[in-house]
């Protein structure tokens, strides 16, 4: 697979256990990709030392950067992977997501891999503002890593929207399916496609007594199943690996991923920003924090990051 030849693994400065780097190494063993272990650091106290000269502040910053570089080198050495091409980079920046995305755009990385944080008390995953900014604005695929393993003969679940006539969604369907197939070949897994469809709107069922909700649901199911069959056939995916279910995408994807014990869920994000992101959100963002496996978020073909404008 030549899609992921340059991997940017975003390190977590709060722990020596680097899930993103571990997953990057696992992927690179299959692809012979190069890995950049990337860390963003910033400390306002160094910026506020007004009694010091610019040169003195710069020396202090450089000292902190060098300390972190030594730390990263030790982590890489402990991985015991001398055959892999792993380098590291430390950047001083007060907005980590910007430093990550700028690095992607400046050096044409193929994928960003980032670990997630787990809240020990509630056993749930916490997504930081940095995570959401990277998901929305990063032009390349973003792999969010949890603690779920990638066993052989496991399941990859690709969430698509086969009933949409929008070019953006059609493009995403193809991108998602192609990526799922390529990754499945790498890690010897099965590709499963899932598509959800809405049930009968409650207000219609109440306000129009003669409305036949059963016929409506059957028509919706048939429409989505037909579209799914056509899409799956175009990628040589057998019908037994396709699922069309009624419900909200986030509910359907979460339920099926647990049923299949999926090691990876692949889905698309349109990358809304500003008010539309705050009020509307994306299916990806509604479902990601409910999954207990890795999530690969993809953008449609031709997507441009708002940071590039």
Phi and psi in degrees as a GROMACS rama.xvg file:
@    title "Ramachandran Plot"
@    xaxis  label "Phi"
@    yaxis  label "Psi"
@TYPE xy
-100.66  8.25696  UNK-2
-72.3168  -34.2661  UNK-3
-115.076  72.1152  UNK-4
-95.0204  -17.8131  UNK-5
-128.993  111.995  UNK-6
-109.324  131.499  UNK-7
-106.8  109.119  UNK-8
-98.3137  114.622  UNK-9
-84.3171  118.733  UNK-10
-84.7533  154.788  UNK-11
-104.343  113.958  UNK-12
-71.239  -7.85713  UNK-13
-93.497  -3.06927  UNK-14
-149.156  155.046  UNK-15
-87.3266  -12.74  UNK-16
-87.4433  109.725  UNK-17
-107.487  90.144  UNK-18
-61.4107  -37.4789  UNK-19
-64.9294  -43.3407  UNK-20
-66.499  -40.6856  UNK-21
-61.2378  -42.5627  UNK-22
-70.214  -35.7876  UNK-23
-62.0939  -41.5632  UNK-24
-64.965  -41.0442  UNK-25
-60.2458  -41.2521  UNK-26
-70.9981  -41.7844  UNK-27
-65.8692  -28.4027  UNK-28
-63.366  -26.9276  UNK-29
-88.6257  -27.4923  UNK-30
-113.817  -10.0707  UNK-31
59.7575  31.2614  UNK-32
-74.5249  158.587  UNK-33
-89.4248  147.658  UNK-34
-122.592  133.235  UNK-35
-111.949  115.407  UNK-36
-81.5831  115.641  UNK-37
-117.652  132.169  UNK-38
-133.686  131.807  UNK-39
-105.554  130.521  UNK-40
-130.76  153.658  UNK-41
-164.455  141.445  UNK-42
-140.772  114.158  UNK-43
-61.1024  -26.8965  UNK-44
-62.6691  -31.2501  UNK-45
-74.3144  -28.4217  UNK-46
-79.48  -19.623  UNK-47
-100.875  6.59929  UNK-48
-80.3051  72.9969  UNK-49
-67.7406  -18.3444  UNK-50
-74.6096  -15.1057  UNK-51
-94.7424  155.485  UNK-52
-77.0571  167.25  UNK-53
-58.9142  -40.1842  UNK-54
-64.924  -38.8195  UNK-55
-68.7158  -40.0629  UNK-56
-63.8473  -39.4214  UNK-57
-64.4904  -39.0836  UNK-58
-63.6672  -38.6414  UNK-59
-65.8356  -44.495  UNK-60
-59.8813  -44.7704  UNK-61
-64.2009  -34.3012  UNK-62
-64.2302  -42.2416  UNK-63
-65.7468  -42.9202  UNK-64
-60.7359  -44.5663  UNK-65
-64.3486  -36.4633  UNK-66
-62.4823  -43.4392  UNK-67
-67.9027  -35.3626  UNK-68
-63.2708  -40.7214  UNK-69
-62.6777  -42.0519  UNK-70
-61.2221  -45.2869  UNK-71
-64.7693  -42.0006  UNK-72
-59.3071  -40.1002  UNK-73
-64.4895  -40.939  UNK-74
-63.0773  -44.9781  UNK-75
-63.478  -42.3444  UNK-76
-60.5105  -36.3766  UNK-77
-70.5402  -17.9036  UNK-78
-71.6474  -19.2427  UNK-79
61.4714  44.2047  UNK-80
-127.138  62.2658  UNK-81
-64.9527  -20.081  UNK-82
-77.8336  -16.4135  UNK-83
-89.2164  151.788  UNK-84
-88.9436  93.6435  UNK-85
-120.76  122.504  UNK-86
-120.882  172.673  UNK-87
-136.209  158.199  UNK-88
-149.492  133.214  UNK-89
-117.622  129.099  UNK-90
-122.701  134.806  UNK-91
-90.2884  111.822  UNK-92
-157.162  139.708  UNK-93
-87.9031  -1.73377  UNK-94
-130.537  94.1634  UNK-95
-54.6664  -39.3079  UNK-96
-65.0548  -35.2162  UNK-97
-67.0681  -39.9978  UNK-98
-65.4056  -37.6099  UNK-99
-65.1616  -50.1777  UNK-100
-67.1324  -38.8739  UNK-101
-62.0176  -39.0478  UNK-102
-64.1158  -40.0524  UNK-103
-61.4988  -47.0877  UNK-104
-71.3343  -35.439  UNK-105
-75.2605  -28.4176  UNK-106
-122.233  12.5321  UNK-107
53.2621  51.9258  UNK-108
-72.9853  149.009  UNK-109
-90.3289  -24.903  UNK-110
-158.204  144.695  UNK-111
-107.869  129.85  UNK-112
-116.443  127.665  UNK-113
-137.813  136.006  UNK-114
-78.517  157.935  UNK-115
-109.344  159.87  UNK-116
-100.547  140.163  UNK-117
-110.254  132.534  UNK-118
-78.9585  114.893  UNK-119
-61.2623  -35.2096  UNK-120
-72.7302  -44.0616  UNK-121
-98.8299  -4.84664  UNK-122
57.4253  29.3433  UNK-123
-118.071  160.206  UNK-124
-87.0415  135.264  UNK-125
-107.529  125.397  UNK-126
-101.874  128.044  UNK-127
-85.4127  164.038  UNK-128
-55.29  -33.8051  UNK-129
-60.9776  -42.5448  UNK-130
-57.9902  -48.2637  UNK-131
-67.3557  -39.7497  UNK-132
-62.2332  -42.9022  UNK-133
-64.7056  -42.6703  UNK-134
-59.4587  -43.9467  UNK-135
-76.2803  -33.0053  UNK-136
-115.823  -9.70292  UNK-137
-76.3337  128.9  UNK-138
-75.2517  -18.3293  UNK-139
-105.409  168.039  UNK-140
-55.5537  145.581  UNK-141
-123.032  122.12  UNK-142
-105.175  113.83  UNK-143
-94.5663  121.955  UNK-144
-101.348  131.153  UNK-145
-111.569  -154.629  UNK-146
-99.2905  2.61479  UNK-147
-71.0223  136.497  UNK-148
-78.6495  165.27  UNK-149
-111.402  76.9966  UNK-150
-75.2799  155.233  UNK-151
-67.681  152.166  UNK-152
61.473  24.8369  UNK-153
-83.6059  -163.937  UNK-154
-124.842  133.514  UNK-155
-105.513  130.912  UNK-156
-110.972  117.768  UNK-157
-105.674  118.698  UNK-158
-94.0426  120.275  UNK-159
-126.821  170.56  UNK-160
-127.795  83.7937  UNK-161
-76.5552  -17.4878  UNK-162
-88.8141  -8.4333  UNK-163
-77.3363  139.855  UNK-164
-95.1416  -2.32428  UNK-165
-71.8635  134.985  UNK-166
-58.9908  -36.1715  UNK-167
-61.6879  -42.8182  UNK-168
-72.3885  -37.4946  UNK-169
-62.2235  -41.9199  UNK-170
-61.8079  -43.7431  UNK-171
-62.8675  -41.368  UNK-172
-55.6041  -45.8019  UNK-173
-66.8724  -45.6727  UNK-174
-60.2183  -46.4791  UNK-175
-61.763  -46.218  UNK-176
-67.0463  -42.1512  UNK-177
-61.8323  -43.5872  UNK-178
-65.3962  -39.811  UNK-179
-61.6232  -44.8014  UNK-180
-64.3826  -44.7876  UNK-181
-63.0577  -44.1082  UNK-182
-68.6555  -36.6871  UNK-183
-62.9042  -38.0411  UNK-184
-66.1136  -35.0902  UNK-185
-67.5734  -47.9396  UNK-186
-104.612  10.7414  UNK-187
57.9602  57.859  UNK-188
-123.339  170.452  UNK-189
-95.4903  142.666  UNK-190
-96.7847  126.031  UNK-191
-120.588  134.901  UNK-192
-107.031  138.405  UNK-193
-132.344  141.393  UNK-194
-140.313  131.753  UNK-195
-103.352  157.847  UNK-196
-140.257  150.776  UNK-197
-76.1722  143.681  UNK-198
-80.7769  -171.918  UNK-199
-62.5998  125.834  UNK-200
-58.5879  128.169  UNK-201
-60.9085  -39.8309  UNK-202
-65.4032  -34.361  UNK-203
-68.5536  -44.2447  UNK-204
-61.1312  -32.8996  UNK-205
-82.2632  -43.4614  UNK-206
-80.0084  -23.8269  UNK-207
-120.773  92.0015  UNK-208
-57.5686  -33.8744  UNK-209
-79.0368  -3.70923  UNK-210
-68.1445  128.1  UNK-211
-95.1894  98.8414  UNK-212
-67.4692  -32.4094  UNK-213
-65.6263  -44.8285  UNK-214
-64.4121  -38.558  UNK-215
-61.0027  -48.4167  UNK-216
-62.6569  -40.0134  UNK-217
-65.4032  -38.88  UNK-218
-66.1201  -41.6567  UNK-219
-64.4705  -43.1398  UNK-220
-61.6921  -46.198  UNK-221
-62.8241  -41.9193  UNK-222
-61.4566  -45.3949  UNK-223
-72.1145  -37.0739  UNK-224
-65.1213  -40.6977  UNK-225
-63.1739  -44.2251  UNK-226
-66.0812  -39.1983  UNK-227
-64.2052  -45.1961  UNK-228
-58.7561  -42.1643  UNK-229
-65.356  -44.2101  UNK-230
-66.1682  -46.0414  UNK-231
-62.9031  -41.1721  UNK-232
-62.3101  -34.5785  UNK-233
-67.898  -16.6501  UNK-234
-114.984  13.1501  UNK-235
57.4842  40.1563  UNK-236
-100.763  124.873  UNK-237
-66.7784  148.03  UNK-238
-55.925  -31.8104  UNK-239
-68.6236  -9.78012  UNK-240
-105.461  18.6087  UNK-241
-119.688  145.372  UNK-242
-137.185  129.732  UNK-243
-123.953  117.435  UNK-244
-134.131  146.314  UNK-245
-78.7254  137.691  UNK-246
139.102  177.382  UNK-247
-70.0511  143.173  UNK-248
-53.0229  -43.3737  UNK-249
-64.2689  -34.9467  UNK-250
-71.9478  -44.8071  UNK-251
-65.1135  -45.8367  UNK-252
-65.1411  -43.5524  UNK-253
-62.1341  -47.2508  UNK-254
-62.3824  -46.7262  UNK-255
-69.7579  -36.0047  UNK-256
-63.1123  -35.7973  UNK-257
-71.5251  -40.9695  UNK-258
-61.3772  -40.6721  UNK-259
-86.541  -8.38829  UNK-260
50.9563  50.7427  UNK-261
-62.6545  139.381  UNK-262
-87.5915  -19.912  UNK-263
-152.302  133.243  UNK-264
-112.271  130.184  UNK-265
-112.522  129.005  UNK-266
-146.646  167.785  UNK-267
-104.233  150.99  UNK-268
-133.864  129.767  UNK-269
-74.3576  -19.9093  UNK-270
80.02  41.8566  UNK-271
-64.5317  147.626  UNK-272
-132.062  171.058  UNK-273
69.2512  -146.442  UNK-274
-63.7026  -36.152  UNK-275
-63.3359  -34.0481  UNK-276
-70.8693  -39.2282  UNK-277
-68.1542  -40.9003  UNK-278
-95.5302  -30.8286  UNK-279
-99.8528  -50.3836  UNK-280
74.3194  178.272  UNK-281
-118.974  153.808  UNK-282
-54.5798  -40.6762  UNK-283
-55.5697  -43.9426  UNK-284
-73.4145  -27.2121  UNK-285
-73.9683  -29.6297  UNK-286
-99.1436  -28.8303  UNK-287
-57.7762  -44.928  UNK-288
-76.7067  -1.57463  UNK-289
-100.493  -2.54699  UNK-290
-97.5104  147.903  UNK-291
-106.335  21.7322  UNK-292
-131.961  175.68  UNK-293
-65.3133  151.947  UNK-294
-129.854  127.64  UNK-295
-106.85  115.024  UNK-296
-102.622  127.788  UNK-297
-118.936  151.157  UNK-298
-103.072  156.73  UNK-299
-67.6501  158.321  UNK-300
-58.5525  135.042  UNK-301
87.9112  2.69333  UNK-302
-62.7054  138.408  UNK-303
-120.578  130.239  UNK-304
-67.4907  141.109  UNK-305
-62.6101  -19.354  UNK-306
-75.5636  -12.8475  UNK-307
-88.9808  -6.20026  UNK-308
